[in-house]
Amino acid sequence: MGLDASAQSPDKVEKMLAFLAEWGKWSRKIDLTSEDDPQAVLEKHVFDSLQYARALRGRCPEILDIGSGAGFPGIPLKIIFPDYPMTLVESRRKRANFLQAVARSLALPRLEVVNARAEELLQKEGYAGRFDYIVFKAVAPMAECLEMGFPFLKTGGRIVIKKETDTASPSLPVTEEIPIQSYHGIPSKLMIFEKCST
């Protein structure tokens, strides 16, 4: 995936395993993913989440994960890049509680979990125009993601959306496309949209 050796340190591997253990404990109580096997979650959700690292630039970008759900892609990215400030937004209270439990259990620094809809968060002070990156994974159609995400971005900030190769092209110009593939070799790509000053 182009990750350097520090991303594969024993400490980060232990935190990823601890995240999966927390997922296993909570998934017995609430519906976190359609998969009920940790290996399947690792192969599908964690692997896909780490692909987003290909799109991140800059020394310490601030990232917003809208519709984080069970923590994808935000939690795996935060484990790999612990210095990156990360905000996870999740409207469903039980899933937000899970994310807060993960943040406490893994002692992840500079991680905020917000139980709210994106539209509600935008009305709160300090969130509009704040972020360098916004990431989406299976949240809504692309046009809705773009409309939802742009108000949170700084000028020059970017939205990153995973797009299957056979879906319709977006109406807005794409800044960059990064080809990726799933753990099992299914092709897709990261679509990147930049917020311009005009």
C-alpha positions as CSV (number, residue, x, y, z in Angstrom):
1,M,0.0,0.0,0.0
2,G,3.0,2.3,0.0
3,L,3.1,2.5,3.8
4,D,6.5,2.9,5.4
5,A,8.0,0.6,8.0
6,S,6.8,2.7,10.9
7,A,3.2,1.9,9.9
8,Q,4.0,-1.8,10.5
9,S,5.5,-1.4,14.0
10,P,4.6,-4.0,16.6
11,D,2.7,-1.3,18.6
12,K,0.4,-0.5,15.7
13,V,-0.2,-4.2,15.0
14,E,-1.1,-4.7,18.6
15,K,-3.5,-1.7,18.5
16,M,-5.1,-3.1,15.3
17,L,-5.6,-6.4,17.0
18,A,-7.1,-4.6,20.0
19,F,-9.5,-2.8,17.7
20,L,-10.6,-6.1,16.2
21,A,-11.1,-7.5,19.7
22,E,-13.2,-4.5,20.7
23,W,-15.2,-5.0,17.5
24,G,-15.8,-8.6,18.4
25,K,-17.0,-7.8,21.9
26,W,-19.4,-5.1,20.7
27,S,-20.6,-7.0,17.6
28,R,-22.2,-9.5,19.9
29,K,-24.4,-6.7,21.2
30,I,-25.0,-4.4,18.3
31,D,-24.9,-4.8,14.5
32,L,-21.6,-3.2,13.5
33,T,-20.8,-5.0,10.2
34,S,-22.5,-7.7,8.1
35,E,-19.4,-9.9,8.7
36,D,-19.2,-11.8,12.0
37,D,-15.6,-13.1,11.6
38,P,-12.5,-11.0,12.5
39,Q,-10.6,-12.3,9.5
40,A,-13.3,-11.2,7.2
41,V,-13.4,-7.7,8.8
42,L,-9.6,-7.5,8.5
43,E,-9.7,-8.5,4.8
44,K,-12.7,-6.3,3.8
45,H,-12.9,-3.3,6.1
46,V,-9.4,-2.8,7.6
47,F,-7.6,-3.5,4.3
48,D,-10.0,-1.1,2.4
49,S,-9.6,1.6,5.0
50,L,-5.8,1.5,4.8
51,Q,-6.0,2.1,1.1
52,Y,-7.1,5.7,1.9
53,A,-3.5,6.3,3.1
54,R,-2.6,6.6,-0.6
55,A,-4.5,9.8,-0.9
56,L,-3.2,11.6,2.3
57,R,-0.6,14.3,1.9
58,G,1.0,16.8,4.2
59,R,2.9,16.6,7.5
60,C,-0.1,16.3,9.8
61,P,-3.4,16.7,8.1
62,E,-6.6,17.0,10.1
63,I,-9.2,14.4,8.9
64,L,-12.9,14.1,9.3
65,D,-14.6,10.7,8.8
66,I,-18.3,11.3,8.1
67,G,-20.6,8.3,8.8
68,S,-17.8,6.4,10.5
69,G,-20.1,3.5,11.5
70,A,-17.9,0.8,12.9
71,G,-14.8,3.0,12.5
72,F,-14.0,2.6,8.9
73,P,-11.9,4.1,7.5
74,G,-11.1,6.4,10.4
75,I,-9.9,4.0,13.1
76,P,-7.4,2.0,11.0
77,L,-6.0,5.3,9.6
78,K,-5.7,6.7,13.1
79,I,-3.8,3.6,14.3
80,I,-1.4,3.9,11.4
81,F,-1.0,7.7,11.7
82,P,-1.5,8.5,15.4
83,D,-0.3,12.1,15.0
84,Y,-3.0,13.0,12.5
85,P,-5.9,14.7,14.3
86,M,-9.1,12.7,13.5
87,T,-12.8,13.4,14.1
88,L,-15.3,10.6,13.7
89,V,-18.9,11.6,13.0
90,E,-21.6,8.9,13.6
91,S,-25.3,9.6,13.9
92,R,-26.3,6.3,15.5
93,R,-25.8,6.4,19.2
94,K,-24.8,2.8,19.7
95,R,-22.2,2.9,17.1
96,A,-20.9,6.3,18.4
97,N,-20.7,4.6,21.9
98,F,-18.6,1.8,20.3
99,L,-16.2,4.4,18.7
100,Q,-15.8,6.1,22.0
101,A,-15.1,2.8,23.7
102,V,-12.4,2.1,21.1
103,A,-10.8,5.5,21.5
104,R,-10.6,4.9,25.3
105,S,-9.4,1.3,25.1
106,L,-6.7,2.0,22.5
107,A,-5.7,5.4,24.1
108,L,-5.6,7.0,20.6
109,P,-4.5,10.6,20.9
110,R,-6.2,13.6,19.2
111,L,-9.3,11.5,18.3
112,E,-12.7,13.0,18.7
113,V,-16.0,11.1,18.4
114,V,-19.1,13.1,17.7
115,N,-22.6,11.6,17.9
116,A,-24.4,13.7,15.4
117,R,-25.5,14.0,11.8
118,A,-23.1,15.9,9.5
119,E,-25.7,18.7,9.1
120,E,-26.0,19.1,12.8
121,L,-22.2,19.2,13.3
122,L,-21.9,21.9,10.7
123,Q,-24.0,24.2,12.9
124,K,-21.6,23.8,15.8
125,E,-18.8,26.3,16.2
126,G,-15.3,25.3,15.0
127,Y,-16.1,22.6,12.4
128,A,-16.9,24.5,9.2
129,G,-13.8,25.1,7.0
130,R,-11.6,23.3,9.5
131,F,-10.4,20.0,7.8
132,D,-7.7,19.1,5.4
133,Y,-9.3,15.8,4.4
134,I,-12.8,14.3,4.6
135,V,-13.1,10.5,4.0
136,F,-16.3,8.6,3.1
137,K,-16.8,4.9,3.0
138,A,-20.2,3.5,1.9
139,V,-22.1,6.5,3.3
140,A,-24.3,7.9,0.5
141,P,-24.2,8.5,-3.3
142,M,-21.2,10.5,-4.4
143,A,-23.1,13.7,-5.1
144,E,-24.5,13.7,-1.6
145,C,-21.1,13.1,-0.1
146,L,-19.6,16.0,-1.9
147,E,-22.5,18.3,-0.9
148,M,-22.2,17.1,2.7
149,G,-18.4,17.4,2.9
150,F,-17.3,20.6,1.1
151,P,-18.5,23.0,3.9
152,F,-16.1,21.3,6.4
153,L,-13.0,21.7,4.2
154,K,-10.3,24.3,4.3
155,T,-9.5,26.0,1.0
156,G,-7.3,23.4,-0.7
157,G,-8.8,20.6,1.4
158,R,-9.8,17.4,-0.2
159,I,-12.6,14.9,-0.1
160,V,-11.7,11.2,-0.7
161,I,-14.4,8.8,-1.7
162,K,-13.9,5.1,-2.6
163,K,-15.7,4.5,-5.9
164,E,-16.4,1.2,-7.7
165,T,-15.2,1.3,-11.2
166,D,-18.5,0.6,-12.8
167,T,-20.5,3.4,-11.1
168,A,-21.5,6.6,-12.8
169,S,-19.0,9.4,-13.2
170,P,-19.3,12.4,-10.8
171,S,-20.6,15.7,-12.1
172,L,-17.7,17.8,-10.5
173,P,-14.2,17.7,-11.9
174,V,-11.9,15.2,-10.2
175,T,-8.6,16.4,-8.9
176,E,-7.0,13.0,-8.8
177,E,-7.9,9.3,-9.2
178,I,-5.9,6.6,-7.5
179,P,-6.5,3.0,-8.7
180,I,-6.8,0.5,-5.8
181,Q,-8.0,-3.1,-5.3
182,S,-9.5,-5.0,-2.6
183,Y,-7.8,-7.8,-0.6
184,H,-9.3,-10.2,-3.1
185,G,-8.2,-8.2,-6.1
186,I,-11.4,-6.5,-7.0
187,P,-10.5,-3.1,-8.7
188,S,-11.9,0.2,-7.6
189,K,-10.4,3.7,-7.1
190,L,-10.2,6.6,-4.8
191,M,-11.8,9.7,-6.2
192,I,-10.3,13.0,-4.9
193,F,-12.0,16.3,-5.0
194,E,-10.3,19.6,-4.0
195,K,-12.0,22.6,-2.5
196,C,-10.9,25.7,-4.6
197,S,-10.9,29.3,-3.4
198,T,-13.4,30.3,-6.1
